[in-house]
Amino acid sequence: MIEDNETIDEFLARHSADVEEAIRKAAAAEIMPRFRQLAAHEVDQKNGPHDLVTDADRKAELYLTEALAELLPGSVVVGEEAVHANPASYDAIRGEAPVWIVDPVDGTRQFVRGEAGFCTLVALARGGVLLASWTYAPALDRLAVAIRGRGATLDGEPLRAGSPEPGRDLEVATSHPDYTTQEQKAALLGLWTEGVAPRACGSAGLEYLAIAEGRLDATAFSWEASWDHAAGLLLVEEAGGAHLTLTGEPFRITGGNTLPFTAARDAATARRVVGLLADGA
């Protein structure tokens, strides 16, 4: 719990491990017992067959909402499932109170199929600035942490994204077509060119982790929902990477971005991807 007159930086220095513990406990209590054990009545559609929600999503978000708010009194929680029920609750991201941004199961389709490629995402922000993030893949038992100005780690080891090898095709994970407008599809087609190897994205959080590890060169995403992006964007930044929107500005978690946008292993790669997107737009 935050103490009187304690800053957010001081809180993170003392309590990052407590946040990690809360995330691990939420996964152990509400996600992993349902992994490959889901009954039909535990899976619903939100906005079509590609937008699924399960009891694991709902219950893990409730667990984290209670635990995180208790750790940092005065903070608010913006979770994917709570926003689906009450879209106005998303506005807290633009406020001055510390806000936890939570995606309880990122990669729900993979989770429903019994695949290990899903994760739990938590980010802490204030005034639109990302301060810390946690990316936990419970089926793989991997945890990445980023603290603004203090770097990024994976399972306690430093993460550095590095730069793509010269002369090799850029591997870029791209948005699913169901989540793009016609204009965004045209922009994304700019990636289908010599020297680039685009592929469909999986869990956004794990794609960001792959960039931070140097296993993926870039993403090209066309939606703004902060629970998918906040944790990963800070992770990439603190690993030495960069992110840019179609106008060449960094992505803002408060919204109003010109899409698509990219996150990449380094600034040069981000500029290259945005250039290709602009050519296609």
C-alpha positions in Angstrom: 0.0 0.0 0.0 1.2 3.5 -0.8 2.3 5.5 2.2 1.6 9.2 3.0 3.6 11.6 0.7 5.1 8.6 -1.2 5.6 9.3 -5.0 4.6 6.8 -7.7 8.3 6.1 -8.3 8.9 5.3 -4.7 5.8 3.1 -4.7 7.1 1.2 -7.7 10.5 0.8 -6.1 8.9 -0.8 -3.1 5.9 -2.6 -4.6 6.7 -3.8 -8.1 7.2 -7.3 -6.7 3.8 -7.1 -5.0 2.2 -6.3 -8.4 3.9 -9.3 -9.9 2.6 -11.5 -7.0 -0.9 -10.2 -7.6 -0.7 -11.1 -11.3 0.7 -14.5 -10.7 -2.0 -15.2 -8.1 -4.8 -14.1 -10.4 -3.5 -16.4 -13.1 -3.1 -19.3 -10.7 -6.6 -18.8 -9.2 -8.7 -17.9 -12.2 -6.9 -18.5 -15.5 -4.8 -21.7 -15.4 -7.5 -23.9 -13.8 -9.6 -23.1 -16.9 -6.8 -23.6 -19.4 -7.8 -26.5 -21.7 -10.8 -27.1 -19.3 -13.3 -24.6 -20.6 -16.9 -25.7 -20.9 -19.1 -24.3 -23.7 -21.0 -22.1 -21.3 -17.8 -20.4 -20.1 -17.1 -18.9 -23.6 -19.1 -16.0 -25.1 -18.8 -13.6 -28.1 -18.6 -9.9 -27.5 -18.5 -8.3 -31.0 -18.4 -11.3 -33.3 -16.7 -14.7 -33.6 -13.1 -13.2 -33.4 -13.9 -11.3 -30.2 -14.3 -13.8 -27.4 -14.5 -13.6 -23.6 -14.4 -16.4 -21.1 -15.0 -16.8 -17.4 -11.2 -16.7 -17.0 -11.1 -13.2 -18.5 -13.9 -11.9 -16.2 -12.8 -13.5 -13.0 -9.1 -12.7 -13.4 -10.0 -9.0 -14.1 -12.1 -8.9 -10.9 -9.3 -10.4 -8.9 -6.8 -7.9 -10.3 -9.1 -4.9 -9.9 -9.4 -5.6 -6.2 -5.8 -6.4 -5.6 -4.3 -3.5 -7.5 -6.7 -0.9 -6.1 -5.7 -2.1 -2.6 -2.0 -1.8 -3.4 -2.4 1.8 -4.6 -5.3 3.6 -2.8 -6.7 6.4 -5.0 -5.9 4.6 -8.2 -8.5 3.4 -10.7 -8.6 0.3 -12.8 -9.4 0.3 -16.5 -10.0 -3.3 -17.6 -11.1 -4.7 -20.9 -14.2 -6.4 -19.6 -15.3 -3.6 -17.3 -15.0 -1.2 -20.3 -17.1 -3.5 -22.4 -19.8 -3.3 -19.8 -19.4 0.4 -19.2 -17.5 2.2 -22.1 -17.4 5.5 -20.1 -15.0 3.9 -17.6 -12.3 4.1 -20.3 -12.1 7.9 -19.7 -10.1 7.3 -16.5 -7.0 6.8 -18.7 -7.2 10.5 -19.5 -7.5 11.6 -15.9 -4.9 12.6 -13.3 -5.4 9.7 -10.9 -3.0 6.7 -11.2 -4.6 4.2 -13.5 -4.0 0.5 -13.8 -4.7 -0.7 -17.4 -5.6 -4.4 -17.4 -6.1 -7.1 -20.0 -6.7 -10.3 -18.0 -6.3 -12.7 -20.9 -4.6 -11.2 -24.0 -5.0 -13.7 -26.7 -8.3 -15.1 -25.7 -8.7 -17.0 -29.0 -5.5 -18.8 -28.4 -6.6 -19.5 -24.8 -9.9 -20.9 -26.0 -8.1 -23.2 -28.5 -5.9 -24.5 -25.7 -2.7 -22.9 -27.0 -0.1 -21.4 -24.8 0.2 -18.1 -26.6 -1.7 -15.9 -24.3 -0.8 -13.5 -21.5 -2.0 -11.2 -18.7 -1.1 -7.5 -19.2 -1.0 -4.8 -16.5 0.3 -1.3 -17.0 0.4 1.7 -14.6 0.0 5.2 -16.0 -0.7 8.7 -14.8 -1.7 11.7 -16.9 -1.4 9.6 -20.1 2.2 8.7 -19.3 3.1 5.0 -18.9 5.1 4.4 -15.7 5.4 0.6 -15.4 4.2 -2.6 -17.0 4.0 -6.3 -16.4 3.6 -9.0 -19.2 2.9 -12.5 -17.8 2.5 -15.6 -19.9 1.3 -18.1 -17.3 1.3 -21.2 -19.6 4.9 -20.5 -20.4 5.8 -19.1 -17.0 7.5 -16.0 -18.4 7.3 -12.6 -16.8 8.5 -9.3 -18.4 8.6 -6.1 -16.4 9.3 -2.5 -17.5 9.8 0.5 -15.3 10.1 3.9 -17.0 13.7 5.0 -17.0 14.9 1.8 -15.3 14.9 -0.7 -18.2 13.1 -3.9 -19.0 13.6 -7.5 -17.8 12.4 -10.9 -18.7 12.5 -13.4 -15.8 14.9 -11.0 -14.1 17.3 -10.7 -17.0 17.8 -7.4 -18.9 16.0 -7.1 -22.2 17.5 -5.4 -25.3 15.7 -5.3 -28.6 18.7 -4.6 -30.7 18.4 -3.9 -34.4 17.4 -6.1 -37.3 20.3 -7.7 -39.3 21.1 -5.8 -42.4 19.9 -7.5 -45.6 17.3 -9.7 -43.9 13.6 -9.3 -44.6 11.8 -7.5 -41.8 9.4 -9.7 -39.9 6.3 -7.7 -39.1 3.2 -8.9 -37.2 0.1 -7.2 -38.5 -3.5 -6.6 -37.5 -6.2 -9.2 -38.1 -8.3 -8.0 -41.2 -11.5 -8.0 -39.0 -10.2 -5.1 -37.0 -9.3 -2.8 -39.9 -11.1 -0.2 -42.0 -10.7 -0.1 -45.8 -8.2 2.7 -45.4 -6.2 0.8 -42.8 -6.2 -2.3 -45.0 -4.8 -0.2 -47.9 -2.0 1.1 -45.6 -1.2 -2.3 -44.3 -0.8 -3.6 -47.9 2.2 -1.3 -48.1 4.0 -4.0 -46.1 3.6 -6.5 -48.9 6.8 -5.5 -50.6 10.3 -6.7 -51.2 12.3 -6.8 -48.0 9.4 -7.3 -45.6 7.8 -10.5 -44.4 4.4 -9.7 -42.9 2.4 -12.2 -40.9 -0.8 -12.2 -38.9 -0.4 -11.3 -35.2 -1.2 -13.4 -32.3 -1.5 -12.1 -28.7 -0.5 -8.4 -29.0 1.3 -8.6 -25.6 3.4 -11.5 -26.7 4.2 -9.8 -30.0 5.5 -6.8 -28.1 7.6 -9.1 -25.9 9.1 -10.7 -29.0 10.2 -7.3 -30.2 11.8 -6.5 -26.8 13.6 -9.8 -27.0 14.8 -9.1 -30.6 12.8 -12.1 -32.0 10.4 -9.9 -34.0 11.3 -6.8 -35.9 8.0 -4.8 -35.7 4.3 -4.7 -35.5 1.7 -2.9 -37.5 -1.6 -2.5 -35.6 -4.8 -0.7 -36.4 -6.7 -0.4 -33.2 -6.2 1.8 -30.1 -7.5 -0.2 -27.1 -4.9 0.6 -24.4 -5.2 -2.7 -22.6 -3.7 -4.4 -25.7 -0.9 -1.9 -26.1 0.1 -0.1 -22.9 2.2 -2.8 -21.3 3.9 -3.8 -24.5 4.7 -0.3 -25.6 6.6 0.6 -22.4 8.3 -2.8 -22.6 9.6 -2.1 -26.1 10.6 1.5 -25.2 12.6 0.3 -22.1 14.3 -2.4 -24.2 15.5 0.3 -26.6 12.8 0.1 -29.2 10.4 2.8 -30.5 6.8 3.3 -31.6 5.3 5.6 -34.2 1.8 6.3 -35.6 1.1 7.0 -39.3 1.9 10.7 -38.7 5.3 9.9 -37.3 4.3 10.7 -33.7 4.6 8.2 -30.8 1.4 6.3 -29.9 -0.7 8.0 -27.2 -2.6 5.7 -24.8 -5.1 8.5 -24.3 -6.3 8.0 -27.9 -6.6 10.2 -31.0 -3.8 8.4 -32.9 -3.6 8.2 -36.7 -3.6 4.5 -37.5 -2.1 2.1 -38.3 0.9 2.4 -36.0 4.1 0.5 -35.4 6.3 -0.6 -32.6 9.8 -1.8 -33.6 13.2 -2.9 -32.3 14.7 0.5 -33.1 13.8 4.0 -34.3 15.1 3.4 -37.8 12.9 0.3 -38.2 9.9 2.2 -36.9 10.4 4.9 -39.4 10.8 2.4 -42.2 7.6 0.6 -41.3 5.6 3.9 -41.0 7.0 4.9 -44.4 5.7 1.8 -46.0 2.3 2.2 -44.3 2.1 5.8 -45.6 2.9 4.6 -49.1 0.0 2.2 -48.9 -2.4 4.6 -47.4 
